[in-house]
Amino acid sequence: MSQEKKNDGFIMQAGILAITGILVRVIGILYRAPLTGIIGDEGNGYYTSAYNIYTIILLISSYSIPSAISKVIAQRLALREYRNAHKIFRCSILYVFIVGGVASLVAFFAAPWLVETNSTIVLRVFAPTIFLSGFLGVLRGYFQAHRTMLQTSFSQIIEQILNAVVSLGAAYLLIKTVSGKDETTQAIYGAMGSAMGTGSGVLIALLFMWLVYKLNQKFILRRADRDRNHMELSYSQIFSIIFSMVTPFILSTFIYNFSTSLNQTVYTKIMKYVLGITEKEIATNYGVFGGKAVVIANIPIAIASAMSSAMIPSISGSYAQGDLKKARHQVAAAIKTTMLISIPCAAGLFALAQPVTQLLFPQRSSLALASSLLRAISVTVVFYALSTLTNAVLQGIGKVNVPVINAALALVVQTVVLVPLLLFTKISLYALAIAMITYSLLMCVLNNIAVRKSLHYKQEWLRTFVVPGLASLIMGVLAYLIYQGIYMLLKINVVALCVAILVAVFVYFALVIWAGGLTKDEILNMPKGATLVRILQKIKLYMNQIKLQINCLITYQKIYRKGE
């Protein structure tokens, strides 16, 4: 039992990252609502356009660094090569200094060719953040390789908090400086303020992670100095390892996440140059899709991202040691945990799309469209969660080229679907939703086929997909009915929504546990699992007592009737 708990420790670490990821996304959502109120849908569109390109450049330069570095270092730590592990860390710092510096300069000087006119200055504000993100990524990857996620989690929280505070403050102040000018100018300046918030968040997170490293530096160096049992790698060997690992990670992550930017570019170009729509209208419309519906849908996907971050060092270590059985067990546990959460999240977003959107983005002019788009893309939560997780599995076992090929194929197919929909139909933003569903579904299917072949692995279906699916269906219907009933009585959205969600969560997990979707050991491996088990045992004991009392009452009535 103790060994099993040790083997499943990454679930606990993933749980920490998942909770952090959700908290970070929630903070992001909470500040985006007032931010949209400040900069408007137009400003949101300019920000989103620049942010998508910033993300792509970040993906190429440093976004994949934490996962790649954690994989490389975790392999060395599994073999107790502490000196080589720390040497890889130092070389990674030099790598991101060069690559991040070049990428930052490209973002600044090439901005006029990368985004539309009104988004150019916003992208330039993002440019320094790219340089800083590389160093932050290396530090996070280093500690993730040691399977300690608390540092990364806390840095993400303080990053997002400062991001929120500075974004709101800077957007408000910058708009005030141009208060006498037209709405478009104010929207651009507001978007610039939001971009400043992103940079401030990264900077404070970097300072925190550097401080954590300095506090642990003596122990790290002492352990490295004591390692005399392994051949020290040369710098050329280390850079070769970094390039061979980082490059496929970058390609995979880049292509996997490029779909959003490609869709936005295709949408913008066709709307502007073929259909004659103004840049302002395009930015406003895309701000509703990318800045509202997609932002909300991305919240539960954070769970899969967290699971992936925790899984890569664990599965890499198991695979490096030749323990395929343990690796398969880790994959099964991670997929099941992710599906248990992502499936009900998708169902909940579909059932409560309108009240959720109203709570987070209450702007009446775009409420109906944003909630309708959210409902349309809600299913992608499941597809993206599973494909993100299987990406990490393939990267962890060295099949780093497979996700690249799968992502490229899915990208071609979704583009082939998107272009004619935009040209020959009038569904506009819903074409983006269809393309998003197509891409995520293809990635999900192709990655799962690859994992099955590579690990000779087959996921258990009943408790992983069927039980959560049926429980989510019942939960979704119940949540919708409860919300509608309470809202009709009170006319208060937040109260009706909170009650509906709380009841839905309780009903869902009750149904899953009743149907055998979760075992006692699986619950124990969750964060606060022991507490959950104690609560469930008390509930079971209480229900048994009620059942016993009912049986006694029935027996007494039977005896009484016979006496009559």
Buried (B, 14 or more C-beta within 10 A) or exposed (E): EEEEBEBBBBBBBBBBBBBBBBBBBBBBBBBBBBBBEBBBBBBBBBBBBBBBBBBBBBBBBBBBBBBBBBBBBBBBBBBEBBBBBBBBBEBBEBBBBEBBBBBBEBBBEBBEEBBBEBBBBBBBBBBBBBBBBBBBBBBBBBBBBBBBBEBBBBBBBBBBBBBBBBBBBBBBEBBEEBEEEEEBBBBBBBBBBBBBBBBBBBBBBBBBBEEBBEEBEEEBEEBBEEBEEBEEBEEEBBBEBBEEBBBBBBBBBBBBBBBBBBBBBBBBEBBBEEEEBEBBEBBBBBBBBBBBBBBBBBBBBBBBBBBBBBBBBBBBBBBBEEBBEBBBBBBBBBBBBBBBBBBBBBBBBBBBBBBBBBBBBEBEEBBEBBBBBBBBBBBBBBBBBBBBBBBBBBBBBBBBEBBBBBBBBBBEBBBEBBBEBBEEEEEBBBBBBBBBBBBBBBBBBBBBEBBEEBBEBEBEEEBBBEBBBBBBBBBBEBBBEBBEEBBEEEEEBEBBBBBBBEBBBEBBBBBBBEBEBBEEEBBBBBBEBEEBBEEBEEEEEEEEEEEEEEEEEEEEEEEEEEEE
